[in-house]
Amino acid sequence: MKNSGLFIGLGVGLLVGAAIGLFIASNDEQKAEFADDIKIKVGDAKKSVGKVVKQGMAELDKAVETVKKTIQDTISKAESEAETESI
């Protein structure tokens, strides 16, 4: 898990470095086109990250509900056994 984060960070750094290099080496017209492309890509990336976060939150909600149900079932079973033993 730690290695995957490292590789993601290195990949992002490589992409940013390449983008900066291309930007510096281009003329004014290319810089304007490049800036527009970056704005579009950033917008797309934000949407993608938003979707992933929403999916993650939905999965977390499902997990929380499963844990709550398990706890409630365990408490009910323990109470039932306690009543049976007291009789």
N, C-alpha and C positions, 0 to 999 in steps of 0.2 A: 504494500500500500504506500509506504514511504517512497519507494522507487518510482511508482507511477506518478506521484506528485512532482518528483524531481524531473522526470522526463517531460511532463506537461509544461513545467516551468521553462525548461530548456527549449522546448519547441516554440513556445510563445515568444521567448526572448529572441530566438533565431528569426522568427517571422517579423518581429518588430524591427530588429536590426536590418534585415533585408529591405523592409519598407522604407526605413529612414535613408538607407543607401540609395535606393531608387529615386526617392524624392529629391535628395541633394544633387544627384547626377542629371536630373531632367531640366528641361527649359520651362518657362513660365506657363505656356499652354498645357504642357504635360502635367505640371504641378497642379493646375486647376482641375484637370480631369482626374488626376490621382486623388486629390482631396475629395472630390465628389464620390469617387469609388469607395474611399475609406468611410465616408459618412454612410453610404448605403450598407457597407459590410458591417459597420458598427451597429447600425439599426437592426440588421438581420441577426447579429450576434446577441444583442439585447433581447430580441424576441425568443431566440433559442434558449438562452439562459433562463428567461422567464418561464418558458414551458417546462424546462427541467426542474426548476424550483417548485412550480405548481405540482408536477408529478411527484416530486419528493415529498411535498407536504401532504398530498393525498395518501401516499404510501405510509407516511408517519401516522396520519389519522387512522388508517386501517389497523396499523400495529397497536396503537393506543387502545382502540376499541377491542381488539383481541385480548390484550392484557387485562383490560377492565372486566371483560366477560369471564376470563379465566379466574380472576380474583373473586368475582362475585360467585362463580360456581364453587370455588374452593371454600369460601366462607359459608355458603349454603350447606355444603356437604359436611363441614365441620360442625355447624349448628345442629344438623340432623343427627349426626353421630352422638353429639353431646346429649341431645334429648333422648336418644335410644338408651344410652348408658345410664341416664338418671332415672329411667323408668324401672 
